[in-house]
Amino acid sequence: MAIQESQMNKAKTDANISIARAKARAAQVNANAQVLKAKQMMKRAAK
């Protein structure tokens, strides 16, 4: 029983790690998009 429980905990941990990575990736993509928008707005304002 203990072996199954530790395998289950490992699977949960791995899942949480991959979810956290996916969220971080999404946040990074979002941040990059915001930066691009800000640069475009600054270019427009400079004209």
Residue pairs with C-beta under 8 A, 6 or more apart in sequence:
none
